Amino acid sequence: MDEDRIEILDQLKKDSLHARAESDRKIEELSRKLILTNGGRDLTESKMEEIELKSKDAEEEVHVLMGKLKVLESQLEQFTEREDKYERTISELRARIKNSETRCSEADKIVSKLESEIGQLKEELSTTKDIYQSLREELDPFACG
């Protein structure tokens, strides 16, 4: 019986040592996994902080760009108003030019007509002067003097 008991105890000892070795192996494996997980967590946290910084930078840049966009929209509105004003002015000037051209054309016609009348009046005056001169020459012998 003592031998059986010793055998049982030896077997228990072997099983216990085997279980302890298995537990130690599992603990080492879990320790490695924990180290890897902690390293991965640290890396993840580091990347997360980097991403948060980039996100803040991007938000600030978006804020600056939104301000610039508002300024550009305001300028665009001003330029559009100016463009509309210039287009109205151009339209008014074109109408004035057309009106001036029409008046100029009419004035040219009137000038041509007046030049023609002046030519006719000069001819009549010349003819009248010639008649007057002829009459004077005819009447000169009869003049008192």
Summary of the structure (lengths in Angstrom):
residues: 145
radius of gyration: 59.7
end to end distance: 201.0
largest distance: 201.0
contacts: 277
relative contact order: 0.02
helix: 97%
strand: 0%
